[in-house]
Amino acid sequence: MTSPALQRRLGLRDAVFLGLGSMIGAGVFSAFGPAAAAAGSGLLLALAIAAVVAFGNATSTAQLAAVHPTSGGVYAYGRAELGPWWGYAAGWGFIIGKTASCAAMALTAAAYLAPAGWERPVAAVVVVALVTVNLFGITRTALVTRVLVVFVLAALAVGVSAIGMSGGAVGFSGVFEGGVYGTLQAAGLLFFAFAGYARIATLGEEVRDPQRTIPRAIVLAFAGALVTYAVVAVAVLTALGPDGLAASTAPLADAVRQVGAAWAVPLVQVGAAAASLGALLALIAGIGRTAFAMARQGDLPRALAAVHPRWHVPHRAELALGAVVVTLVLLVDLRGAIGFSSFGVLLYYAVANFAAWRQGGEARRYPRVLQAIGLVGCVVLGFTLPWQAVVAGVGVVAVGLALRAVRVRLTRRT
């Protein structure tokens, strides 16, 4: 009897919306404040730097996905192109870091949706609901993501239009106000907002005509997210100025309030909640597929490699992830303490760039200079992270590598 397997049900539009749902998440509503605090009006230059580095990573991921149309994203690509230890390091960093991001995203959504004091229970309910959506098949995930993305884009359009119609503007100084370090730090903060295109690659076994669809979806989703972030950045910087933006925890809502369009604030706030939900939904799908791929190779417990016979999803991996995230949101608040997640993302894309650099012949779709930009960018942005984040990230990766070393040694003995 043939074992259940993942099925290719996603088209180009589904893949693009899943990528957009990952990238146009809570970051577009919250990332500009910390970035402005680091770079001032150099925020726009920081956004450009982040976009260049992210584009290098996106093209590396697209090139690898065309050759390896399988689940797991960079975990699978690293194994195939560089060896099992490289793939494991990328996959482990992704799962640990992004699991913390799931908890943070659930708490962010609950902060908009729940009455004061009820954030944790509501966050847990949100996680259970979105895991349930994922369990009913990847097409359900794609449909819900599409609805959320359309609503978020509508909320952003209303907010930006309200600012544009006000006619008022706050002056701001040159584009290099924050200096080299401040600009690079802001670029690092904004880079992570673009990182969601990897979610498309993790679904490699569920996309139709993956060699053609995945690379196109990654580039289209990246382009859509870049335009969105650029438009919103200009709008909030114009309305609030660098100092006002740096002091804001909800920049778009504060910007529409500043220009006298208070009527738009509730819609912007609901849009922020929807963005958090869309990003969380895509994260659950991406982490579940990466865990499934790692379990299939024995790098995680093999029981997680099961596929549901009816819905054709890695249900055990997603249920395990849901249980972990629910536990986290009930016990700890990770919104301000997930620096190692940033480290894991940079490691993940560094492996992707190196693997794509090694490819040649018919596999090569983009010039190597793009992989060099992506790899150097990941290293440079890593140096802008707080030292605590780097230490935590190195520690988490070291624990994962030690666990694999023990498993490999035990396997050889038996």
TORVEXLO-745209 format. One record per residue (C-alpha): x, y, z; residue in three letters. Coordinates in Angstrom, 2 decimals, always signed. Example, Ala and Ser with C-alpha at 12.3 -4.5 7.8 and 13.67 -1.06 7.14 Angstrom:
<rs>
+12.30_-4.50_+7.80_ALA;
+13.67_-1.06_+7.14_SER;
</rs>
This chain:
<rs>
+0.00_+0.00_+0.00_MET;
+1.36_+3.44_-0.97_THR;
+1.96_+5.83_+1.92_SER;
+0.10_+9.16_+1.84_PRO;
+2.14_+11.96_+0.31_ALA;
+1.95_+15.72_-0.11_LEU;
+0.11_+16.74_-3.27_GLN;
+0.80_+19.49_-5.81_ARG;
-2.27_+21.69_-5.47_ARG;
-0.90_+25.24_-5.44_LEU;
-0.69_+27.44_-8.52_GLY;
+1.27_+30.64_-9.12_LEU;
-1.37_+32.90_-7.56_ARG;
-1.57_+30.77_-4.41_ASP;
+2.22_+30.77_-4.03_ALA;
+2.47_+34.54_-4.53_VAL;
-0.19_+35.23_-1.90_PHE;
+1.49_+32.87_+0.58_LEU;
+4.72_+34.80_+0.07_GLY;
+2.96_+38.15_+0.46_LEU;
+1.19_+36.92_+3.57_GLY;
+4.58_+36.13_+5.08_SER;
+6.25_+39.41_+4.10_MET;
+3.43_+41.91_+4.55_ILE;
+2.95_+40.86_+8.14_GLY;
+3.06_+42.83_+11.34_ALA;
+6.39_+44.33_+10.23_GLY;
+4.78_+46.79_+7.85_VAL;
+2.80_+48.19_+10.79_PHE;
+5.57_+48.14_+13.41_SER;
+9.09_+47.82_+11.95_ALA;
+9.50_+51.42_+10.83_PHE;
+9.60_+52.82_+14.37_GLY;
+12.70_+50.90_+15.53_PRO;
+14.32_+51.44_+12.12_ALA;
+13.80_+55.20_+12.37_ALA;
+15.20_+55.17_+15.91_ALA;
+18.40_+53.67_+14.49_ALA;
+18.71_+55.63_+11.23_ALA;
+16.47_+58.70_+11.45_GLY;
+15.51_+59.84_+7.98_SER;
+18.17_+57.42_+6.74_GLY;
+15.31_+54.93_+7.04_LEU;
+14.78_+55.17_+3.27_LEU;
+18.41_+54.33_+2.52_LEU;
+18.20_+51.47_+5.03_ALA;
+15.13_+50.15_+3.24_LEU;
+17.03_+50.23_-0.07_ALA;
+19.98_+48.33_+1.46_ILE;
+17.64_+45.76_+3.01_ALA;
+15.92_+45.31_-0.35_ALA;
+19.23_+44.72_-2.18_VAL;
+20.34_+42.08_+0.34_VAL;
+16.90_+40.48_+0.35_ALA;
+16.85_+40.38_-3.46_PHE;
+20.15_+38.51_-3.46_GLY;
+18.70_+35.99_-1.01_ASN;
+15.46_+35.73_-2.96_ALA;
+17.20_+34.93_-6.24_THR;
+19.41_+32.34_-4.50_SER;
+16.32_+30.69_-3.05_THR;
+14.55_+30.79_-6.41_ALA;
+17.51_+29.24_-8.22_GLN;
+17.77_+26.42_-5.67_LEU;
+14.02_+25.79_-5.66_ALA;
+14.00_+25.28_-9.44_ALA;
+16.50_+22.41_-9.08_VAL;
+15.17_+20.92_-5.83_HIS;
+11.33_+21.07_-5.89_PRO;
+10.91_+19.41_-2.52_THR;
+9.67_+20.33_+0.95_SER;
+11.96_+21.87_+3.51_GLY;
+13.36_+24.89_+1.71_GLY;
+17.00_+25.69_+2.51_VAL;
+17.25_+22.63_+4.76_TYR;
+16.76_+20.44_+1.68_ALA;
+18.90_+22.67_-0.56_TYR;
+21.78_+22.73_+1.91_GLY;
+21.74_+18.95_+2.23_ARG;
+21.72_+18.45_-1.52_ALA;
+24.32_+21.06_-2.47_GLU;
+26.64_+21.28_+0.56_LEU;
+26.06_+18.25_+2.75_GLY;
+23.82_+17.12_+5.63_PRO;
+25.46_+19.25_+8.33_TRP;
+24.92_+22.47_+6.37_TRP;
+21.30_+21.60_+5.72_GLY;
+20.75_+20.66_+9.34_TYR;
+22.23_+23.93_+10.62_ALA;
+19.90_+25.92_+8.36_ALA;
+16.84_+23.83_+9.21_GLY;
+17.48_+23.84_+12.96_TRP;
+18.02_+27.59_+13.04_GLY;
+14.86_+28.13_+11.03_PHE;
+12.63_+25.90_+13.17_ILE;
+13.83_+27.17_+16.54_ILE;
+13.90_+30.83_+15.53_GLY;
+10.63_+30.82_+13.66_LYS;
+8.83_+28.89_+16.40_THR;
+9.67_+31.78_+18.70_ALA;
+8.44_+34.13_+15.96_SER;
+5.12_+32.24_+15.89_CYS;
+4.63_+32.88_+19.58_ALA;
+5.55_+36.55_+19.16_ALA;
+3.20_+36.93_+16.18_MET;
+0.31_+35.30_+18.06_ALA;
+0.80_+37.67_+21.00_LEU;
+0.99_+40.64_+18.61_THR;
-2.32_+39.68_+17.00_ALA;
-3.90_+39.15_+20.42_ALA;
-2.74_+42.61_+21.52_ALA;
-5.02_+44.05_+18.81_TYR;
-7.90_+41.59_+19.25_LEU;
-8.16_+40.91_+22.99_ALA;
-9.31_+42.99_+25.96_PRO;
-6.58_+43.94_+28.41_ALA;
-5.51_+40.95_+30.48_GLY;
-6.79_+38.38_+27.97_TRP;
-3.91_+38.51_+25.50_GLU;
-2.39_+35.13_+26.34_ARG;
-5.62_+33.06_+26.20_PRO;
-6.64_+34.78_+22.97_VAL;
-3.17_+34.18_+21.49_ALA;
-3.49_+30.48_+22.33_ALA;
-6.93_+30.33_+20.67_VAL;
-5.49_+32.07_+17.60_VAL;
-2.73_+29.47_+17.32_VAL;
-5.21_+26.57_+17.65_VAL;
-7.49_+28.11_+15.01_ALA;
-4.71_+28.65_+12.47_LEU;
-3.20_+25.20_+13.02_VAL;
-6.68_+23.81_+12.38_THR;
-6.89_+25.74_+9.10_VAL;
-3.56_+24.24_+8.05_ASN;
-4.68_+20.74_+8.98_LEU;
-7.53_+20.91_+6.46_PHE;
-5.18_+21.15_+3.52_GLY;
-2.80_+23.55_+1.85_ILE;
-5.54_+24.94_-0.39_THR;
-7.46_+26.08_+2.73_ARG;
-4.28_+27.75_+3.96_THR;
-3.84_+29.51_+0.63_ALA;
-7.48_+30.68_+0.56_LEU;
-7.43_+32.14_+4.08_VAL;
-4.06_+33.78_+3.38_THR;
-5.45_+35.39_+0.23_ARG;
-8.40_+36.87_+2.12_VAL;
-6.13_+38.23_+4.88_LEU;
-3.62_+39.73_+2.41_VAL;
-6.36_+41.50_+0.44_VAL;
-7.77_+42.98_+3.65_PHE;
-4.30_+44.10_+4.82_VAL;
-3.55_+45.76_+1.48_LEU;
-6.91_+47.54_+1.62_ALA;
-6.17_+48.83_+5.14_ALA;
-2.73_+50.03_+4.04_LEU;
-4.23_+51.75_+0.99_ALA;
-6.76_+53.59_+3.16_VAL;
-4.07_+54.69_+5.63_GLY;
-1.63_+55.87_+2.96_VAL;
-4.40_+57.64_+1.02_SER;
-5.52_+59.48_+4.16_ALA;
-1.95_+60.71_+4.71_ILE;
-1.56_+61.69_+1.05_GLY;
-4.82_+63.66_+0.98_MET;
-3.88_+65.65_+4.07_SER;
-1.27_+67.64_+2.16_GLY;
+0.77_+68.22_+5.32_GLY;
+4.38_+67.15_+5.64_ALA;
+7.07_+67.15_+8.32_VAL;
+10.49_+68.11_+7.06_GLY;
+13.39_+65.73_+7.54_PHE;
+17.10_+65.86_+6.87_SER;
+19.41_+63.86_+4.64_GLY;
+19.22_+60.17_+3.84_VAL;
+22.40_+59.34_+5.79_PHE;
+21.37_+60.89_+9.08_GLU;
+21.93_+57.75_+11.13_GLY;
+25.53_+57.18_+10.03_GLY;
+26.93_+53.87_+8.82_VAL;
+26.14_+51.74_+11.86_TYR;
+22.67_+53.18_+12.42_GLY;
+21.74_+52.75_+8.77_THR;
+22.96_+49.15_+8.70_LEU;
+21.14_+48.38_+11.95_GLN;
+17.93_+49.78_+10.46_ALA;
+18.56_+47.75_+7.31_ALA;
+18.85_+44.65_+9.48_GLY;
+15.52_+45.36_+11.14_LEU;
+13.83_+45.90_+7.77_LEU;
+15.53_+42.91_+6.13_PHE;
+13.67_+40.48_+8.36_PHE;
+10.38_+41.91_+7.13_ALA;
+11.28_+40.73_+3.61_PHE;
+12.38_+37.25_+4.66_ALA;
+8.99_+35.58_+4.13_GLY;
+9.66_+34.51_+0.55_TYR;
+11.33_+31.41_+1.97_ALA;
+7.86_+30.17_+2.93_ARG;
+7.14_+29.59_-0.76_ILE;
+10.23_+27.38_-1.08_ALA;
+9.29_+25.23_+1.94_THR;
+6.14_+24.16_+0.06_LEU;
+8.11_+22.71_-2.85_GLY;
+6.19_+19.41_-2.94_GLU;
+2.79_+21.13_-3.00_GLU;
+3.28_+23.56_-5.91_VAL;
+2.31_+22.65_-9.46_ARG;
+5.12_+22.89_-12.03_ASP;
+7.52_+23.89_-9.23_PRO;
+10.60_+24.48_-11.41_GLN;
+8.74_+27.32_-13.11_ARG;
+6.19_+28.40_-10.51_THR;
+8.36_+28.76_-7.38_ILE;
+11.04_+31.06_-8.86_PRO;
+8.37_+33.28_-10.44_ARG;
+6.32_+33.38_-7.23_ALA;
+9.34_+34.34_-5.12_ILE;
+10.29_+37.25_-7.40_VAL;
+6.69_+38.48_-7.76_LEU;
+5.99_+38.30_-4.02_ALA;
+9.26_+40.10_-3.26_PHE;
+8.45_+42.86_-5.76_ALA;
+4.97_+43.33_-4.33_GLY;
+6.26_+43.51_-0.77_ALA;
+9.02_+45.97_-1.72_LEU;
+6.57_+48.37_-3.35_VAL;
+4.26_+48.13_-0.33_THR;
+7.03_+48.79_+2.20_TYR;
+8.44_+51.69_+0.17_ALA;
+5.06_+53.44_-0.15_VAL;
+4.25_+53.02_+3.55_VAL;
+7.75_+54.14_+4.61_ALA;
+7.50_+57.38_+2.66_VAL;
+3.99_+58.02_+4.01_ALA;
+4.77_+57.54_+7.70_VAL;
+8.09_+59.37_+7.49_LEU;
+6.37_+62.29_+5.80_THR;
+3.55_+62.45_+8.34_ALA;
+5.53_+61.92_+11.55_LEU;
+9.08_+62.93_+10.71_GLY;
+12.08_+60.88_+11.92_PRO;
+11.69_+61.73_+15.61_ASP;
+7.95_+61.11_+15.72_GLY;
+8.36_+57.86_+13.80_LEU;
+11.14_+56.67_+16.11_ALA;
+8.88_+57.24_+19.14_ALA;
+5.92_+55.36_+17.62_SER;
+4.99_+51.75_+18.29_THR;
+2.16_+51.85_+15.73_ALA;
+3.50_+54.17_+13.00_PRO;
+0.72_+53.97_+10.42_LEU;
-2.05_+54.43_+13.01_ALA;
-0.18_+57.35_+14.57_ASP;
+0.44_+58.87_+11.13_ALA;
-3.22_+58.86_+10.10_VAL;
-4.11_+60.26_+13.52_ARG;
-1.46_+62.98_+13.10_GLN;
-2.96_+64.19_+9.80_VAL;
-6.47_+64.36_+11.28_GLY;
-7.86_+61.14_+9.79_ALA;
-8.82_+59.48_+13.07_ALA;
-11.66_+57.69_+11.29_TRP;
-9.08_+55.47_+9.57_ALA;
-7.32_+54.38_+12.77_VAL;
-9.67_+51.44_+13.61_PRO;
-9.30_+50.06_+10.08_LEU;
-5.51_+50.33_+10.27_VAL;
-5.47_+48.55_+13.63_GLN;
-7.66_+45.71_+12.35_VAL;
-5.38_+45.54_+9.32_GLY;
-2.39_+45.10_+11.63_ALA;
-4.14_+42.21_+13.38_ALA;
-4.95_+40.62_+10.01_ALA;
-1.33_+41.03_+8.93_ALA;
-0.14_+39.24_+12.07_SER;
-2.60_+36.42_+11.44_LEU;
-1.53_+36.06_+7.81_GLY;
+2.14_+35.90_+8.73_ALA;
+1.43_+33.38_+11.50_LEU;
-0.61_+31.17_+9.17_LEU;
+2.20_+31.08_+6.61_ALA;
+4.79_+30.47_+9.34_LEU;
+2.90_+27.44_+10.64_ILE;
+2.78_+25.98_+7.14_ALA;
+6.48_+26.68_+6.52_GLY;
+7.75_+25.34_+9.83_ILE;
+5.53_+22.27_+9.52_GLY;
+6.99_+21.40_+6.10_ARG;
+10.56_+22.01_+7.25_THR;
+10.03_+19.79_+10.31_ALA;
+8.45_+17.17_+8.03_PHE;
+11.48_+17.24_+5.71_ALA;
+13.92_+16.97_+8.63_MET;
+11.97_+14.10_+10.18_ALA;
+11.96_+12.26_+6.85_ARG;
+15.77_+12.38_+6.89_GLN;
+16.00_+11.38_+10.55_GLY;
+17.14_+14.82_+11.76_ASP;
+13.97_+15.09_+13.85_LEU;
+11.86_+12.22_+15.26_PRO;
+10.63_+10.19_+12.29_ARG;
+7.10_+10.12_+13.68_ALA;
+6.78_+13.75_+12.52_LEU;
+7.18_+12.65_+8.88_ALA;
+3.61_+11.34_+8.68_ALA;
+1.19_+12.73_+6.06_VAL;
-2.57_+12.75_+6.66_HIS;
-4.25_+10.28_+4.27_PRO;
-7.17_+12.61_+3.47_ARG;
-5.87_+16.17_+3.74_TRP;
-2.31_+15.42_+2.60_HIS;
-0.59_+17.65_+5.15_VAL;
+2.22_+16.84_+7.64_PRO;
-0.34_+16.76_+10.44_HIS;
+1.88_+15.42_+13.23_ARG;
+4.53_+18.07_+12.60_ALA;
+1.91_+20.83_+12.61_GLU;
+0.18_+19.52_+15.74_LEU;
+3.52_+19.29_+17.56_ALA;
+4.36_+22.84_+16.48_LEU;
+0.95_+24.07_+17.65_GLY;
+1.41_+22.47_+21.06_ALA;
+4.83_+24.09_+21.50_VAL;
+3.61_+27.54_+20.42_VAL;
+0.53_+27.41_+22.65_VAL;
+2.78_+26.52_+25.59_THR;
+5.08_+29.44_+24.79_LEU;
+2.32_+32.04_+24.50_VAL;
+0.78_+30.92_+27.79_LEU;
+4.06_+30.98_+29.73_LEU;
+6.38_+33.62_+28.24_VAL;
+6.23_+36.81_+26.18_ASP;
+8.71_+36.48_+23.33_LEU;
+7.85_+39.71_+21.50_ARG;
+10.90_+41.47_+22.87_GLY;
+13.22_+38.51_+23.43_ALA;
+13.72_+36.67_+20.14_ILE;
+17.03_+38.08_+18.97_GLY;
+18.26_+34.58_+18.25_PHE;
+15.45_+34.31_+15.69_SER;
+17.20_+37.01_+13.69_SER;
+20.46_+35.08_+13.95_PHE;
+18.72_+31.93_+12.73_GLY;
+17.25_+33.74_+9.72_VAL;
+20.66_+35.11_+8.72_LEU;
+22.24_+31.66_+9.05_LEU;
+19.42_+30.17_+6.98_TYR;
+19.95_+32.59_+4.11_TYR;
+23.73_+32.45_+4.35_ALA;
+23.50_+28.71_+3.65_VAL;
+21.10_+29.40_+0.77_ALA;
+23.49_+31.91_-0.81_ASN;
+26.49_+29.63_-0.42_PHE;
+24.59_+26.68_-1.88_ALA;
+23.40_+28.75_-4.86_ALA;
+26.96_+30.06_-5.37_TRP;
+28.14_+26.45_-5.73_ARG;
+25.64_+25.68_-8.47_GLN;
+26.73_+25.80_-12.09_GLY;
+25.74_+24.71_-15.58_GLY;
+22.04_+24.54_-16.36_GLU;
+21.11_+25.09_-12.70_ALA;
+22.38_+28.69_-12.80_ARG;
+19.64_+31.26_-13.37_ARG;
+21.20_+34.39_-11.88_TYR;
+24.76_+35.83_-11.85_PRO;
+26.96_+34.86_-8.93_ARG;
+27.28_+38.50_-7.92_VAL;
+23.74_+38.31_-6.51_LEU;
+24.68_+35.35_-4.31_GLN;
+27.79_+37.25_-3.19_ALA;
+25.66_+40.28_-2.28_ILE;
+23.26_+38.07_-0.35_GLY;
+26.01_+36.21_+1.52_LEU;
+28.05_+39.32_+2.40_VAL;
+24.84_+41.13_+3.34_GLY;
+23.86_+38.35_+5.77_CYS;
+27.30_+38.54_+7.44_VAL;
+27.29_+42.35_+7.65_VAL;
+23.75_+42.50_+9.02_LEU;
+24.72_+39.85_+11.54_GLY;
+27.32_+42.23_+12.97_PHE;
+24.61_+44.82_+13.55_THR;
+22.67_+42.50_+15.86_LEU;
+22.99_+43.09_+19.60_PRO;
+25.73_+40.89_+21.08_TRP;
+23.14_+39.16_+23.27_GLN;
+21.27_+38.03_+20.14_ALA;
+24.46_+36.68_+18.59_VAL;
+25.42_+34.77_+21.74_VAL;
+21.91_+33.33_+22.06_ALA;
+21.87_+32.39_+18.37_GLY;
+25.26_+30.69_+18.50_VAL;
+24.16_+28.84_+21.62_GLY;
+20.93_+27.57_+20.03_VAL;
+22.75_+26.40_+16.88_VAL;
+25.49_+24.74_+18.97_ALA;
+22.90_+22.80_+20.96_VAL;
+21.27_+21.62_+17.74_GLY;
+24.57_+20.52_+16.21_LEU;
+25.49_+18.67_+19.42_ALA;
+22.17_+16.81_+19.37_LEU;
+22.78_+15.75_+15.78_ARG;
+26.31_+14.64_+16.60_ALA;
+24.98_+12.43_+19.40_VAL;
+22.30_+10.97_+17.13_ARG;
+24.81_+10.24_+14.35_VAL;
+27.18_+8.53_+16.78_ARG;
+24.40_+6.38_+18.25_LEU;
+23.22_+5.45_+14.77_THR;
+26.71_+4.33_+13.77_ARG;
+27.02_+2.18_+16.87_ARG;
+23.77_+0.38_+16.15_THR;
</rs>
